[in-house]
Amino acid sequence: MSESEPDTTAAGRSYVESSIIMATVRVVSPFVFTYGLFVMFHGADSAGGGFQGGVIVATVMLMLGIAFGIDPLREWVGESVLVGIVTGGVAAFLAMAVGTVALGGAFLDYPALGIHHASKYGIEAVELFIGVIVAGTITGLFVAIDAGKDENSGGDDDQ
């Protein structure tokens, strides 16, 4: 099969491989992922935060899905893994929040943790947990939207 011929997937959808897009995504993805983490961790001190960083990290998954196909992405990062990632992020956030209450502080009262620079590390941890939740949710929505496509829905694919 040549590079310009569509590769029909199992669901009947066409996917056109592009070596230029695939190579570009391979090169750009690590930098975008690193920038997303940077935005997550610097949200307490400057512009950014968990939500913005999570969206940037999720774009890496979207780029991989566009470049290599959504079906391989779905096989690599299954729905159960995405649910586990989001659940883990929520559980970690709640553990941090309720843990401060259990230690005698208020909700997300980081000094109750009793560690040096507790506020700094606590905020960064919470921003990371929020970023994980957002990235997992957006990636899950991307995969779910593709899974919900129906060939007989009367879209452009039927023409």
N, C-alpha and C positions, 0 to 999 in steps of 0.2 A: 504494500500500500504506500502511495507517495504521501508527502507531507501535506498536500493540499486536499487530499481526498477525505471526506468525512468518515470517522470511525463510529459505527453504529453500536451503541451500548446495548446491554441486555434489555433495557426498558424501551428500546426503539428510538431513543433520542440521539441526535447526531452531535458529535464532538469533533472539532477540528484541532489536531495537534499543531502547535507552532513552536518550533525550536527556539525562535527568538524570545517569545513570551516565557517559555519554560526556563531558558537560561537567565533571563532577566529576573524572574521570580527567585531562582536559586541564589542569585547574587544579592538581591535587595532584601529578601526576607529576614536574614539575621540582623541587618541594620534596623529595620522597622521594628522587629521584636525588641531589640535592645532599647530603642527610643521609647517604645511603649512602657518598658520597665522603668526607664529614667523618669518619664512623666508620672508614673504611679508613685515612685519614691520621693519625688520633689513636690508633690501636691501640698504638703504641709508648709513648705517654705516659699513656694512660688506658684505660678499658674500651673494648673494641672491637677492631678489627683487620680484616685482609683477608677472613677468612671471613664475619664478621658483616656487614661493609660490602657484600660481594659478594651476600649473601642479600638485603639491603635493595635493592640496585640491581636484582637479578633480579625483585623484586616489582613494579617499574615495568613490566617486560615482561609479567608475569602480569596486571597491571591492564589494560594495553593489550589483551591477548588476550581478557580477559573483557569489556571494554567495547566493543571494535570487532570482535571475532570472531577466532578462532584462525587461520582461513584467510588473512585479510589480514595478520596478524602473520607467518605462515609465508612469505607472498610478500615481505613487507618485509625480514624477517631470515631468509633462507634457511638451510637446514641447513648448506650449505657455508660460509656466513659464520660461523655459530656454531662449526663445527669450526675454522675459521681463527682465530677469537678465542681459543678455548681453547688451540690449538696455539701461537699467538703468545705467550700468557701463560706457558705452560710453557717455551717457548724463551727468553723474556726472563728468567725466573727462573733457568733453568740457565745462561744467559750471565752473569748476575750472580754466581752461585755459583761456576762454573768459572773465571770471569774473575779472581776474587780468588785462586784457586789458581794460575792462570797467572802472576799478578803476584808470586808468592812468598809469599802468605799462606795461611791455612787456608781451609777451606770457609766461605763467607760471612764472611770476615774483612775487614770494610769498610775499615779503615785501610790495607790493602794497595792500595786504589785511589789513594791519594796526593792526595786532595782535602780541603779544609777541611770539617770536620763530616761526614766520610765515613760514620760510623755512623748519624747522624741521617738523611741522605739515602738511604743504602743500605737502612735498615729501611723507610723510607717507600716506596721503590721496590718492595721485595719485597712489602710489604703491598698495594700497588696491583696487582702481578702476580697475587698470590693472589686478590684481589677479582675481577679480570678472569676468572680461571679458574673461580671459583665461580659468578659471574653467568652466564657462558656455559654452564656445565654445567647449572645449574638451569633456565635458559631452554630449553636443548636437551632436557632431560627433559620439560618441560612440553609442548613441541611434539611430542616422540616419543610421549608418552602419548596425546595426541589423535590422532596419526596411526595408532596401534595400535588405535583403537576400530573395532569391526566391527559393522555394523548387524544382522547375523544372530547376534550373540553371546548373545541371550536376555536382554538387559538391559531396563530400563524403557522404552526407545524402541520395543520391539516390541508394546507393549500397545495 
